[in-house]
């Protein structure tokens, strides 16, 4: 049975899109989630044509974007956080530690690229978590061994297809 992460609007920052594209796994987002939303700022950072199943939507709260920017977050992260705050029943895919901390403090539910890969492995869309992490590292996606091990531990402990532990920003 799918857990509640799969029933949410998924908002993604550019790092997830770029990382998954670079290892030819972007399609797992479509396989896992019914709705993927990004901001125009993230679309610009992504720099490639978007698949039709990704929706682009503006964040309305320019004050929140400005506040995030004052905290030295990039424009894509800032707009994604603002959009996640504005979007009911959403989860934000965000990998940067500073951005994750800011989003957590604003009450945004977050997850990370490695957790997405873990879900894809859990559901049989990717054969090997370790191989996917190795591929990400080869394309210069920054992954700490600690985070990689934390997600791997969750993956190995969950045989009931309820992998995620994303409540208010705890997973990667």
N, C-alpha and C positions, 0 to 999 in steps of 0.2 A: 504494500500500500504506500502511496506517495505521501510524504509529510507536508506540512503547511508551507514550506518554502516554495513549493511548486505551484501554490495557489496565489502567489503574490505577483504584483507588477514588479518586474526586475528592471532596475535602472543600472546602467553600466558606465563606469569610467573608461577612459581610453586604454588603460594598461591591460585590462582583461581582453578587450577586443584585439589589440595588437599582439599580445602574447599568444592567444589562441590562433589567430591568423598565421602567425609565424611558424606554428607547428602543425598547420593544416587541420585544426580542430575547432574552428569557429562554429561549425554546424552543431556542436553539442549544445550550444545555447538554445538553438531552435528545438532540438530534441528534448531538452529538459524543461523548458519554460514556454508558456503560451504567449507571453508578452515581454518583449525586450524594448526598453526605451532609452534613448540617449539624448543629450542636449546638442544644439548646433555647435557648441564649443568642442564637445567630444568628437563630433563628426569631423570637424576641421583638424583636430589632433590625429585622428585615425588615418586621414589622408588617402584612403582608398574608397572606391565605390562601395556603398553599403548594400547588403542583401535586402531584398524587399520586405523581409520579415522583421527588420529593425525599424522602429518608429522614432522619428526625431521630434522632440517637443521642447519648447522654450521654458526655462524657469522664469516665473513671474516676479519673484521676490528679489529685486536687484539689490536691496539692502543686505540680504543674507549673503549674496554673492560678494558684495563689498566687504562684509565682515570676515568672510572666509579668506578673501584676498589679503586683508590686513594681517591675517594669521599666517601669511606666506604660503598659502595653498595656490596651486596653479588654477587657471581659469576653468579647465575641464573639471577638475575636482570640485571647485567652488560651485559651478553651475549644477553639477550632479547632486551635490549635497542639498542645494536649494530645491531642486526638483524632487528629490526624495522626501523632503519635509512637506512639500506641497501635494504629494501623491499619496492618497490613502492606500493602505494595505500594500506598501512597497518594501523592497529590500534593495540596498545599494551594493553593487559589487565594487569594492574599493580595496586597493592593495597597499598604498602608501601609509606608513605608520602614523605620521603626523595628521594626515587627512582622516584616517580612521578614528583617531583620538578626538578630533574636532567634531566629526559626525556623531560619534558616541555621545559626546557632551550635549549635542542637540537632540538626542533621543532617536536618532536614525538607526534602523535595523540594518546591519551590514554583514556581508560575507566577503569572501575573497576568491581569487582565481583558483587557488589550490583546492578549496572546498568544492568549487564547481567541478573540477577535474575528479575529485573524490566521488562526488555524486555520479558522474558519468561512468566511472569505474564500477561503482556499486550497482549501477543499472545495466552494465554490460556494453556501454557505448564506447568505452576505451578499455583496452585489454590490460594495461599495466600502469598503475599510478607512478611507480618509480621511473618507468620509461618516459612517461609524459613529463615528469619533473626534470629528468635529465635533458630531454628535448628543449624544455623552456630555458634551462641554464645555458644550453648551447647557443640560443638566440639572444643571450644577454638579458633575460628576464631575471630580476633580482629575487632570489628565494633564500631565506635563511634556513639552515639545516634544522634549526629548532622548530620553525613553523612547518617545514616539510614533515618532520617526524611527528609533530602533534596531529596533523591531518592523517598521516598514515596510521597512527595509533587508533584514531576514531574509525577509520576505514576497516581495520582488522577486527575491531570490537563489535561492529554492527552487521549482523547477518539478517536483520529484519527489514532492511531497506529504509530505515529511518536515520540516515547518516548525519544529517545536519544538526548543529547545536548553535544556531546563529542568533539566538535571542540577544538582541541589543549588542551585537558586535563582538561576540566571543570567538567566532570561527574565522578561518582563513580560506 
